Amino acid sequence: FDERDHPTGVRVRGNKYCAHITWGDKQCTIGTFGAIEKAAAAHQFMKKEKGESAELSAATFEEARKRAVDAVGGCTFDERDHPTGVRVRGNKYCAHITWGDKQCTIGTFGAIEKAAAAHQFMKKEKGESAELSAATFEEARKRAVDAVGGCTFDERDHP
């Protein structure tokens, strides 16, 4: 490794290591690993795949990612212990989504199922919306939170 405490293409996430790579013009996550060596190996595998690929599409990334994860023994996001769009915060679950060009929080929920449902609700709203402004986000967020029964940050018991 270089001066950093982790190799290029690896981010530390708590006690796990997240391998990532730029694929085409996007920063993409390869997978999450229990050992830094496995994450670094997955990144190196993907660098080689990227160099050999004539096409850097989402489909070729997904195929290469599965091969990399299988080769080093990690898990992809599909196998995480929480769904896409949900972050674990202590004993609560925070639903989030990219709206326009910003990462936005939908709300905080006591059950992972409610947070996942709020994320799915917002994904649908986002797909149906012609405008992704802050106002349309706020309206959709209130409908999502009401639909699944959570709380927004404005309704928390602390500032």
N, C-alpha and C positions, 0 to 999 in steps of 0.2 A: 504494500500500500504506500501511497505518497504521504505527505505531511498530515493529511487528515486521518482520523481514526477509522475510516471506512473507505473501501475502494470506489473508483469511478463507477457510476451507474447503480449505486446502492445507497438507499436512505434507511436510517434507523428509525423504526416505529415501535417505541416501547422496548419490548424484548424480542422483537421480530425484525427482519431485514427485508426491505422492499426493493426489488430490482426493477429498474426502469431504463428506457432507451428512447431516443428521438427516432421516430419512424415516419419517413416522409417529412411533413412539417409539424408533426404533433409529438408531444411528450407522452409516451405510453408506458403503462405499468406491465411488467412481465409476470410478476407473481410475488408472493410473500413466503419467506423462508425462515426456518428456525435457526439457521447458522449463516454467518456472514460469508463463509466460503461457498455455500450453495447459491446464495444470491449473486455473488461475484461470478460464479461459473455460469449461471443463467444469463447474466449480462454478456459475458464473453461468447456464449453460444449464439445469442441473438445478433451480436456484432458480426459474427461469421455469416449467419443466415442473411443478414441485411446486405453484406458485401456480395453474396452470391445471387441475390434476387434482382431480377430485371424490373420487377414491379413492387412498389412499396404501398400496396393498398391495405385497407383494413382486413380484408380476407387473408392476404398473405401474412400479415402480422399475426392474426389469430392462429393460423396453422403453425407458424414458427414458434409462437409463444407456447402452444400446447406441447410441441416437441421439446422445447427448452425445459419446461417444468417437469415433463416426464423424465428427461435425461438426468436432471439433478435431484428430483424428489422434493418438490415444494407444493404449494397450493396456489390456484388462481383465485381471483376475486369471486368467481362463481361458487367456490367451495369455502368461503369465509364463514365465520360464525355470526355474521350479520349481513343483511341484504344491502344491495347497492342503494345509495342515497341515505344511509343511516349511519350515524356515528354513535358510539357508546360513550356516554359521559357519566361516570360513576354508576349509579343504578338507574339512570334515565337514558332515553334514546332520543337523539336529535336528528330530525329529518332535514335534509338539505337538497338543493337542486341548483344547477346553473341556469340562470334566467338572463337572457341577453348575453352579456359578456361578464356577468358577476356571479360569484358563488353566494347563494342566498339561503338563509335558514328559514325553514317552514314552521317549525315548532318543536317543542320538547314534549315527550310522551313517556308515560310510565310503562308501556308495553312495546316491545319490538314490533309486534304485528301492527299496532296503530301507527308507528312511525313509518313503517314500510307502506302501509295503506295511504298515508298522507303523501308520501313521495310519488306513489303511483297516480294518485288523484292529480297532483301537480303536473306530472308528465303529460297526462291527458289534456289538462287545461292549457299547457304550454303548446301542445300540438294543435289545438283548436284556435289559439289566439293569433290574430294578425299583428298585434303590437305587444312587445315584451318590455313595457315600461315598468317603472317602480309602482305606479298606480295599479296597473293590471296584475302585477305580482301580489300586491297587498290584498286586492279583492279576491284573487284565487286562493291565497294563503288562508284568509279567513274562512272561505268555503271549505277548504281541505280540513282545517282544524275542527270546524263545526261538524263536518261529516264523520270524522273518526273519534272525536272527543278527546282533545289534548289541550295544551295551553300554549299561547304565544309568549314571547319574551315580555310583552307589556303586562301580562297577567301573572308573572312570577311573583313569589313572595319576597324577592330581594331585587335591588336595583341592577 
